Amino acid sequence: MAQEPDRNSWECTLDSIVITTEEIANGESSILIVRHEEGHGGWQLYDGSDVSNKNPFVLPKVEALKLDPSLKEIIDLPCGLGSYQRK
């Protein structure tokens, strides 16, 4: 029997997106905060600004890596944790 893919893994093709802001997706802001939560869209990328009044922006993981190749260093981040970069 085939092993079910780990849906929380960065490489999981069943969850091929990240949730971010339009500013990050457009390259106007840098990724400073990475959160990894359980479930679909569990990878979240933020710039440190208040996102409470912003609509989430869905971005393919491959596009996120193009915006910030350093994300490769944390693709094994366990669920429930976050990573922060200095400005």
CORHURA-V502478 format. One record per helix or strand of 2 or more residues. SS is the DSSP state (h for helix, s for strand). FROM is the first residue (numbers start at 1). TO is the last residue. Records with the same first field share a line. If there is no record, write none. Layout:
# CORHURA-V502478
SS: FROM-TO / FROM-TO
This chain:
# CORHURA-V502478
s: 17-20 / 33-36 / 43-46 / 57-60 / 81-84
h: 22-25 / 61-67 / 69-74
